């Protein structure tokens, strides 16, 4: 079974990503939201804060 991960790009909708998966012959089997963190200086200390998220789909090769 062949799997591949597809990230929803910044200027792309979820549907655009799903269509791209379909064109490559994959069907979505899992959706993940991965947090994005950045380092911020607060009162002389470095603090890590969440600044966003990226959506990643795991696709399985469609054998039908």
Secondary structure, DSSP 4 states (H G I P E B T S, - for coil): --EEEEE--TT--HHHHHHHHHHTTEEEEEEEEEEEEEEEEETTEEEEEEEEEEEEEEEEE---
